[in-house]
Amino acid sequence: MRLKVGDTHEAVVIDKIARTHIVKYAGASGDFNPLHHDETIAKGMAGYPSVFAHGMLSMGLTGRMLTDWLGPTALRKFGVRFTKQVWPGDTLTARGEVTAVSDEGGKQVATIRVVTVNQDGDSVVEGEAVAEV
């Protein structure tokens, strides 16, 4: 695969995230912060409208878009910031855009801007990846 600046890829990474997805992620990650699974604490004590997904779950879903596009071993670096919470029922779409390409020892290395948005078009994850393709 050869990439060039401006190439893009987009994918729906989860359709209507369910509380079950969030609880499964808590079990897999060991992160049992009650804001992610206990409605009483999320609403009553913390003032949120509901429980919400772990930021790292959103990052992992974003990363899946990258590995589906570029291959499972392509990523060299991947970092994001969480820009908005992900609520049960949200559908997330991740998009990558190549912003730079270089040749490093005969290997193509691409820098990719990533943004994941919810069904309203609001950014929930933004970041950058570096991949060898």
Buried (B, 14 or more C-beta within 10 A) or exposed (E): EEBEEEBEBBBEBBEEBEBEBBBEBBEEEEBEEBBBBBEEBBBEEEEBEEBBBBBBBBBBBBBBBBBEBBEEEBBEEBEBEBBBBBBBEBBBBBBBBBEEBEEEEEEBBBBBBBBBBBEEEEEBBBBBBBBBB
